[in-house]
Amino acid sequence: MTPKNITPKNMIQNKWTVKVMDIKGLLFDKDGTLLEFHQMWLKVSQGVVTALSHRYCTEMQKHLLTEDHLLEAIGIHGEYVDNHGLLAANPVEDTAEAWFKMLTPSCELAVFTAQVKALFNQQVEDNPSLIQPLPGVKDTLIKLKQKGFRLGIATADTKDSTIYSLEKAGLIDLFDYLGYSDGDIAPKPAPALLQGFCERCDLTPAQVVMFGDTVSDMAFGLNAGAGKVGVLTGTATQDELAPHADCILASVADFEPECLAR
């Protein structure tokens, strides 16, 4: 996917004051940062909403709802995904709660949330060909691993979907830590996932850099006391990320540890 709103330089912004030797852990958002976001999650979300509208046909008619209404509620407007919307930045629980309020089904929220999670997981598994690592990302991660960095994932996705996607992309063995949002840990931008990475890898937040494609990812890094690298391969533009990131790159594939010393 072509990054948006970038200058000819791969490094678009750099505010670092840290030294390379101080950074020992690199934590990555998944979709839009390591994996292609738009094709995958537009298709998945549309499939989930279609299945949901069939299951709750009566509720859809009662509230005069269309599938587009459900998609817009999570930040999908046609082919555009809002960087601040639920799909781009929030866990499935938040999506389920938004749809629950719209549909007012007769079941409990917990039951409805489980249904929505299952539908998302199923749609991911039904579309394996759309799970694609972004160009050059795998080679970069391998090089960083060889240089001794501890690598982790911090995603708003579920456990099942995270593991399945990383396995299909051929990336899962590169990571020392997988942090996902499945209702049992505070999701981004709360700092819990980064704290989990630090505990697993014996690091301090100051030794970690967070890579992400959303403003929420940058807020997550800030809240946890880590460095923040924004990338333009996902939903946010340069202008959206610039006030919040220490560094902006066109892609994770452009990252080199020497960036931190420039």
Helices and strands as residue ranges (DSSP letters): E 11-14, G 20-22, E 25-28, H 38-55, H 57-62, H 67-73, E 76-77, E 80-81, H 86-89, H 92-103, H 109-126, G 128-130, H 137-146, E 150-154, H 159-168, G 172-174, E 177-179, H 192-201, G 205-207, E 208-212, H 215-224, E 227-231, H 238-241, E 247-249, G 252-254, G 257-261
